[in-house]
Amino acid sequence: EGFGATSQFGMIYAGKLFVTSKQQKDGGDPRPGGGRLVVADAYTMKKLASFDFLGADKDKTSADGRAMVGVNPHKVYVGSSSRIGVLNLDDLTYNPEGIEGMPTDGSAYSKQYGDMVCDGRYVYVARQSTGLVVIDAEADKYVTTIPNTTIQGVARTADGRVWMVDYANRVSTIYSINPETLEIAEQYQLPAGVSCSWGSWRSTKFVAAKRSNKLIWNNNYVWDLDKDATPENVTPVLANSDDRWPLNLKGGKQGVYGSVCYDDRSEQILWSGNQGFGTDGRFTWYNFTDANNGDTRTVRVLPDYYFFPAIPIVPDKHLPALVNPDMMVEMFVDAEEPVEVDLHEAIDDMDGANRFIRFALVSEPRNAAGEDVAEPVSAEINDGKLLLTPLKAGDTTVKLTAESNGREAEISIPVYVSDRGSSISDTSVDMGGKMFDIRDNELTLSGYQGVTVSIYDVNGRELNRFVPDSNYYTFILDLKSGVYAMSADDGHRFKFMIR
């Protein structure tokens, strides 16, 4: 089957691939049409569900597919030109009227809904000629609209700030939103204009990094919010006048086509280029631009045909996991204050922003000896902090779920309560932003560029030694089943098991 006609937006969430299109079928495609919304398994690409129409009866055929956002493991908001609907992930049913009080007087060319982001509490949606629409993500209820008649898109940085961008008189301004008051907190003029082309909508070339506080717009501007107070002096990492700008088959420079994304793993901006329109529309390239120095790798993999790339999608490979797999919390029974564990520091998702991870206790802590008495600790989670209060001496394990990008992982944290002695409170290890993950003999390191890493067996014999040449580095271990240790020159040492 094909997707729908003009597939313009896609994302991976909760282990599924979601693709929306402007119409349900292309009349020129001999294959059966996939629908305005198609849901597939992200690992097998097997189709799970599809929907020809995204609108209610009165606007069924005029509700063209737009952007989407994952709200929680049970639902996704699906945008169309005239409304926002709710897709239930538990049974893959779609309700075009699932949000109470939502304005629905838009059309394919007026008051369209565009890009959207979720901060857990609210969903923020760009709406043409209107502003930023705010929805209560728990109650599925319209809250308010932050007015802006020239709005183009919206993004969310790793620190949790939500930013909207507009475009008026060839100038773009960005605004951050206070999540408590839902009012504008900051605003800055950008050194280049940003547009989603509402007349022929596509996802706006205005995106945010997940693992660092960077905003990226067009295909060549990067503002590192942690380094520069404002974007005023930001210059293109790759200018059109630069000899490194990718060329087309005629020797001219490629035109920027479609939308962009930022790959935190490689710190690259992904964008597509073309040779032009008419017969030149047959030639398309994919470009991978280093966001730090502008070096660009260009790949042309498509046959000569009229492809019009829309938006790159980065895979969601890793589940949240403990930064230190050997982490243990130790405390005294007579501690006057609860021990606080910052879960956003102790648990990392190598694909996403730690601040976006949501936590919940699986159950009350269980005594290690299985005694039917009071547990050694009581536990609660408040604003990403695990609060442990000692009750009696003993061992236990606190189990919690960590949800990121719609997928949940169960995390177990051993806890030891001592009545006396020299026990120390070692709730976490400061990894300095580093993270590692081992799966099927593949070691993935994040943040270890330039650090010498060694692998040892249980007898202390060094088996491998290497120095990662990037901040997202993969190394094939080729080890037999057993217990091993990883040691980095910066002082990090961990045990791991190959099954």
C-alpha positions in Angstrom: 0.0 0.0 0.0 1.0 3.6 -0.3 0.6 6.2 2.4 -1.9 9.0 1.8 -1.4 11.8 -0.7 1.3 14.3 0.3 2.6 12.6 3.4 3.8 15.7 5.3 4.5 14.7 8.9 5.8 11.6 10.7 7.1 10.6 14.1 8.1 7.6 16.2 6.3 7.3 19.5 5.5 4.4 21.9 7.3 2.0 19.6 5.0 3.0 16.6 5.5 5.0 13.4 2.8 7.6 12.7 2.4 9.3 9.3 -0.1 11.9 8.4 -1.0 13.0 4.9 -3.0 15.8 3.4 -5.4 13.5 1.6 -6.2 9.8 2.0 -5.1 8.6 -1.4 -3.2 9.8 -4.5 -5.3 9.3 -7.6 -2.2 8.7 -9.6 -0.9 5.9 -7.4 -2.1 2.4 -8.5 -1.6 1.0 -4.9 -4.4 1.1 -2.3 -4.3 4.4 -0.4 -3.0 4.2 3.2 -5.2 7.0 4.6 -4.7 10.4 6.1 -3.3 8.7 9.2 -1.3 5.5 9.1 0.0 3.7 12.2 2.7 1.0 11.9 5.0 -1.0 14.1 8.2 1.0 14.2 10.4 -2.1 14.2 8.6 -4.3 11.6 6.9 -1.6 9.6 3.7 -3.7 9.7 0.6 -1.6 9.4 -1.5 -1.6 12.6 -4.2 0.9 11.7 -5.2 3.6 9.2 -7.8 6.3 9.0 -9.0 8.0 5.8 -10.6 10.9 7.6 -9.5 13.0 10.5 -12.5 15.4 10.7 -16.0 15.0 12.1 -18.9 14.6 9.7 -19.2 18.2 8.9 -15.5 18.6 7.8 -14.6 14.9 7.2 -13.1 15.5 3.7 -11.6 18.9 4.4 -9.6 18.0 7.5 -6.2 17.5 5.9 -3.5 15.8 7.9 -1.0 18.0 9.8 1.4 17.5 12.7 1.1 15.1 15.7 2.5 14.8 19.2 2.7 12.0 21.7 0.9 12.9 25.0 1.5 9.7 27.0 1.7 6.0 26.4 -2.0 5.8 25.9 -2.8 8.7 23.5 -1.5 10.8 20.6 -2.9 14.1 19.5 -3.4 14.1 15.7 -3.6 17.5 13.9 -5.5 18.4 10.8 -6.2 21.7 9.1 -9.5 22.2 11.0 -9.1 20.3 14.4 -7.1 18.3 16.8 -8.3 14.7 17.4 -7.3 12.0 19.9 -5.8 8.7 18.9 -6.2 6.0 21.6 -3.1 3.9 21.6 -4.6 1.1 23.7 -7.1 0.1 21.0 -6.0 2.3 18.1 -9.3 4.1 17.8 -9.6 7.8 16.7 -11.9 10.4 18.1 -12.0 13.6 16.0 -13.9 15.4 18.8 -11.9 14.1 21.7 -10.8 17.6 23.0 -13.5 19.6 24.8 -14.0 23.2 23.7 -11.5 23.1 20.8 -12.0 25.7 18.1 -12.9 23.8 14.8 -13.6 26.7 12.4 -10.4 26.2 10.3 -9.9 25.0 6.8 -7.1 23.9 4.5 -6.1 27.6 4.0 -7.4 29.4 7.0 -6.9 29.0 10.8 -5.0 25.7 10.1 -3.5 23.8 13.0 0.3 23.2 12.6 3.2 22.0 14.7 2.6 21.0 18.4 4.6 20.0 21.4 3.7 18.5 24.8 5.3 19.3 28.2 3.3 16.7 30.1 0.8 19.2 31.5 -0.1 21.1 28.3 0.0 20.6 24.6 0.9 23.8 22.6 -0.3 24.0 19.0 0.5 26.7 16.4 -2.7 27.9 14.7 -2.6 30.0 11.5 -3.5 33.7 12.0 -4.5 33.0 15.6 -1.7 32.1 17.9 -0.5 29.3 20.2 -3.4 27.2 21.3 -3.0 25.5 24.7 -4.7 22.2 25.6 -4.9 20.5 29.0 -3.2 17.2 28.2 -4.7 15.3 31.1 -8.3 16.5 30.7 -8.3 16.8 26.9 -9.7 20.2 27.2 -9.0 23.5 25.5 -7.5 26.1 27.9 -6.6 29.3 26.1 -4.9 30.9 23.0 -1.8 33.0 23.3 -2.5 35.6 20.5 0.0 35.9 17.5 -1.5 36.5 14.0 1.8 35.6 12.2 2.7 32.5 14.1 4.6 29.8 12.2 5.7 27.0 14.6 6.6 25.8 18.1 9.4 23.9 19.7 10.5 22.8 23.2 14.1 22.9 24.4 15.8 20.4 26.7 15.3 22.7 29.7 11.6 22.5 29.3 11.0 26.0 27.8 8.4 26.2 25.0 9.1 28.6 22.1 6.9 29.8 19.4 8.1 31.6 16.3 6.4 34.1 14.0 7.2 35.7 10.6 6.1 39.2 9.7 7.6 41.7 7.2 10.4 39.1 6.5 11.4 39.1 10.1 11.0 36.2 12.7 10.7 36.7 16.4 10.7 33.8 19.0 8.9 33.9 22.3 9.2 31.6 25.3 6.1 30.7 27.3 5.8 30.7 31.1 4.1 27.3 31.8 2.5 28.6 35.0 0.9 31.8 33.7 0.8 30.9 30.0 2.1 34.3 29.2 5.1 35.4 27.1 8.3 35.4 29.3 11.0 36.2 26.7 11.3 37.3 23.1 14.1 37.7 20.7 14.4 38.6 17.0 16.1 35.9 14.9 18.8 36.8 12.3 16.8 34.9 9.6 13.2 34.5 8.8 11.3 31.2 9.5 8.1 30.1 7.7 6.0 27.0 7.5 4.3 28.2 4.3 0.8 28.0 5.5 -0.5 28.2 2.0 1.1 24.8 1.4 1.8 23.7 4.9 4.8 21.8 6.0 6.4 21.3 9.4 8.3 24.5 10.3 12.0 24.6 9.9 12.2 25.4 13.6 13.2 22.6 15.9 14.9 22.0 19.2 17.6 19.6 20.4 16.6 17.0 22.9 19.8 16.5 24.9 21.1 20.1 24.9 19.6 23.6 24.9 19.8 24.4 21.2 17.3 25.8 18.9 17.8 25.1 15.1 16.0 26.9 12.3 16.1 26.7 8.6 18.9 24.3 7.7 21.8 26.2 9.0 21.2 28.3 12.1 22.0 27.0 15.6 21.5 28.9 18.8 23.1 27.3 21.9 21.1 28.9 24.7 23.7 27.9 27.3 26.4 29.7 25.5 24.7 32.8 24.1 22.2 34.9 26.0 20.4 35.9 22.8 20.4 34.7 19.2 21.3 38.2 18.0 24.8 37.2 16.9 24.1 33.7 15.6 25.5 33.2 12.1 24.8 30.3 9.7 27.0 27.2 10.4 26.9 26.7 6.6 26.1 29.8 4.4 24.8 29.5 0.8 27.9 31.4 -0.3 30.2 28.8 1.3 32.0 26.5 -1.2 30.9 23.5 1.0 27.3 24.1 0.2 26.0 20.8 -1.5 25.9 20.9 -5.3 23.4 19.5 -7.7 24.0 17.5 -10.9 24.3 20.6 -13.0 27.1 22.0 -10.7 24.8 24.6 -9.1 23.8 24.7 -5.5 21.0 22.6 -4.2 17.8 24.3 -3.1 16.6 23.6 0.4 13.4 21.5 0.3 11.0 20.2 2.9 11.5 20.3 6.7 14.5 19.6 8.9 15.4 17.8 12.1 18.3 17.7 14.5 20.0 14.4 15.4 21.4 14.7 18.9 23.4 11.4 18.5 25.6 12.9 15.8 25.0 16.6 16.4 23.9 17.0 12.8 21.1 18.9 11.0 19.3 16.6 8.6 17.8 18.3 5.5 16.9 17.6 1.9 18.0 19.4 -1.2 16.7 19.4 -4.8 17.8 20.5 -8.2 14.7 22.6 -8.9 11.2 22.1 -10.2 9.8 20.8 -13.5 12.0 18.0 -14.8 14.7 19.0 -12.3 12.3 17.9 -9.6 13.4 14.3 -10.3 16.7 14.9 -8.4 16.8 14.9 -4.6 19.6 14.6 -2.0 19.8 14.1 1.7 22.3 16.3 3.5 23.8 15.8 7.0 25.4 19.1 8.3 27.6 19.1 11.3 25.9 21.7 13.6 29.3 22.7 15.1 31.4 23.4 12.0 29.1 23.2 8.9 30.8 20.2 7.3 28.2 18.5 5.2 27.9 14.9 4.0 25.6 14.5 1.1 23.9 11.3 0.0 21.8 10.7 -3.0 19.9 7.3 -2.7 16.7 8.0 -4.6 16.1 7.0 -8.2 15.2 9.7 -10.8 11.6 10.3 -9.8 9.5 13.1 -8.5 10.0 12.6 -4.8 9.3 15.5 -2.4 10.9 14.8 1.0 8.9 16.1 3.9 10.6 15.5 7.3 13.3 13.3 8.6 12.5 10.9 11.5 15.2 9.9 14.0 14.8 6.4 15.5 13.9 5.8 19.2 16.4 3.1 20.1 17.0 3.3 23.9 14.8 2.9 26.9 15.5 5.0 30.0 18.1 3.4 32.2 20.2 4.1 35.3 23.3 6.1 34.6 25.2 4.0 37.1 23.9 0.4 36.9 25.5 -0.4 40.3 23.7 2.5 42.0 22.6 1.9 45.6 21.1 4.3 48.1 22.5 4.0 51.7 21.1 5.9 54.7 20.9 5.8 58.5 17.7 4.9 60.2 17.8 7.9 62.4 18.2 10.4 59.4 16.2 13.5 60.2 15.4 14.3 56.6 14.4 12.1 53.7 17.1 11.2 51.2 16.4 12.8 47.9 17.4 11.2 44.6 17.1 13.4 41.5 15.8 10.9 39.0 16.5 13.2 36.1 20.2 12.9 37.0 20.2 9.2 38.0 18.2 8.0 35.0 18.9 8.8 31.4 17.3 8.2 28.0 20.1 8.4 25.4 17.5 9.2 22.7 15.8 12.1 24.5 15.8 14.8 27.1 16.0 13.6 30.7 13.7 16.4 31.8 11.0 14.9 29.6 11.1 11.5 31.4 8.1 10.9 33.7 8.3 8.6 36.7 5.9 6.6 38.8 6.3 4.1 41.7 5.5 0.5 40.7 4.5 -0.4 44.2 5.5 0.2 47.8 9.1 -1.0 48.6 9.3 -4.6 49.7 11.5 -5.9 52.5 14.4 -8.0 51.2 13.6 -10.8 53.7 9.9 -10.8 52.7 8.9 -10.1 56.3 5.3 -8.9 56.7 6.3 -5.9 58.8 6.9 -2.2 58.1 9.3 -1.7 55.2 12.7 -0.2 55.8 11.8 2.9 53.9 8.7 4.8 52.6 9.0 6.2 49.1 7.3 8.9 47.1 8.0 10.8 43.8 7.6 14.5 43.7 8.5 16.6 40.6 11.1 14.1 39.4 12.6 13.6 42.9 12.5 10.2 44.7 12.1 10.9 48.4 13.1 8.0 50.7 12.3 8.1 54.4 14.0 5.5 56.6 11.7 3.5 58.9 13.9 0.6 60.2 17.2 -1.1 59.4 17.2 -3.5 56.5 17.5 -3.9 52.7 14.8 -3.3 50.1 14.4 -2.4 46.5 12.4 0.6 45.2 10.9 -0.1 41.8 9.6 2.6 39.5 8.7 3.1 35.9 10.4 5.7 33.7 8.5 6.7 30.6 10.1 8.5 27.7 8.7 9.1 24.3 5.8 6.8 25.0 7.9 3.8 26.1 8.2 2.6 29.7 11.1 0.9 31.5 11.0 -0.6 35.0 13.9 0.7 37.1 15.0 -1.0 40.4 17.1 0.9 42.9 18.5 -1.1 45.9 18.2 0.7 49.3 20.1 -0.1 52.4 19.1 1.3 55.8 21.7 1.1 58.6 21.1 1.7 62.3 24.8 2.6 63.0 28.2 2.5 61.5 30.0 4.3 58.8 27.5 4.1 56.0 27.4 7.0 53.6 24.6 8.4 51.5 25.6 7.7 47.9 22.5 8.3 46.0 24.0 8.8 42.6 27.3 9.2 40.7 28.0 12.4 38.9 28.6 11.2 35.4 29.1 14.7 34.0 26.5 14.2 31.3 28.0 10.9 30.2 26.0 7.7 29.5 26.6 4.2 28.3 24.4 1.4 27.0 25.2 -2.2 26.2 22.9 -4.4 24.0 23.8 -7.6 22.2 27.6 -6.9 22.4 27.2 -3.4 21.1 28.5 -0.7 23.4 27.1 2.8 22.9 28.8 5.7 24.6 27.4 9.2 24.9 29.7 12.1 26.0 33.0 10.1 25.9 34.7 11.8 23.0 38.5 11.9 23.5 38.3 9.7 26.7 40.3 6.5 26.7 38.0 3.5 27.5 39.1 0.0 28.4 37.2 -3.3 28.8 38.4 -5.9 31.3 37.4 -9.5 32.2 36.7 -10.7 35.7 40.5 -11.5 36.1 41.4 -7.9 35.4 42.8 -8.6 31.9 42.4 -5.8 29.5 40.4 -7.0 26.4 39.8 -3.7 24.5 41.1 -0.2 24.6 39.8 2.6 22.4 39.2 6.4 22.3 35.8 7.5 20.9 36.1 10.1 18.2 32.6 11.5 18.7 30.2 12.1 21.5 27.9 9.4 20.3 30.1 6.4 19.7 29.3 2.7 19.0 31.8 -0.1 19.6 31.3 -3.8 18.9 32.6 -5.8 21.9 32.6 -9.3 20.5 32.6 -10.9 24.0 31.4 -14.2 25.3 28.8 -14.5 27.9 30.0 -13.3 31.3 30.7 -10.4 33.6 33.1 -7.6 32.5 34.1 -4.1 33.6 34.4 -0.9 31.7 36.9 1.7 32.9 37.2 5.3 31.5 40.2 7.5 32.1 37.9 10.2 33.7 37.3 7.8 36.6 34.1 6.1 35.7 34.1 2.3 36.3 31.2 0.0 35.9 30.4 -3.7 35.8 28.2 -5.2 33.1 27.0 -8.6 31.9 26.9 -10.1 28.5 24.3 -12.8 28.3 
